[in-house]
């Protein structure tokens, strides 16, 4: 399990990648396209793609939109199969 240590940019990059993997996993479980997920979560499909590629950081507002769209808690978005990010 990879944890964010709060030091430097390396931890931030790892956290973005883990979040990207998690939203992609949830989207694929629902068998949604990126466009469908973006629409349901009230985000642009271009931004959604950047989130899934870890090219953009999600704000608290974005995390809230995604959690509502997937009907999971924000904490659930941060959860890996083997524990927490």
N, C-alpha and C positions, 0 to 999 in steps of 0.2 A: 504494500500500500504506500502511496506517495502522499506525503503531507506537506502543506505549505508552512515554511519556517518563518515567514515574515521578513526575511533578510534578502535584500538585493532583488534583482529582476528575475533571476532564475526560478525562484519560487513562484513568482507571478506567472511566468510562462507555463510552468507545470500545472498550475491551477487552471489556467485558461484551457490547456489541452485536456485536462480531466473533465472540465465542464463541457467542452465541445464533444468529447466522447459520450458523455452521459446524455446530452440532449439528442444526439444522433441515435443512440441506443433506444431511448424512449420513443423517438419518432418511428424508427424501424419496427419496434414492437407493435405500434398502432398501424403499421403499413401505410403511413402517410408519406407523400412526397414532401420535399422541402417547401414547395409552394403552398401545399395544403397546411403544413405546420405553421408557416409564417402567417397565413391568412387567419387561422384559428387563434393564433397568439397575438394578432394585431401588430405584426411586424412586416417589414418589407422582405421579399424573398431574397433580395441581394444581401441585406443585413443578416438574415438567417444563415445564408451560405457562409458569410464571414465568421459567424459564431461557431458553426460546425467545423470550420477549418482553423479555428483559434486565431483568426486574424483580427478579431474585434473582442473587446471586453464588454461583458454584460453589466449594465447598471442595475441598481436595486429595482428600479421600475421595470426593466426588461425581465429580470428574474421573476418578478411578480406576474407579469403578463404570461410568461412561459409556464409558470406553475399553475395559473388559472386555466390556460389552454389545455394542459395535460391533466388537469384535475388532480394534482399532487401538491404537497407542501413544498415550500422553498427548500426546506431541509432535505426533502426527498430528492430534489434536483442535485444536491451536493453529495449524495450517497453513491458509493461504488458497491459492486457486488460483495466485496470482502470488508466493507466498513465505510468510513468517512474519508473524504478527500483531505 
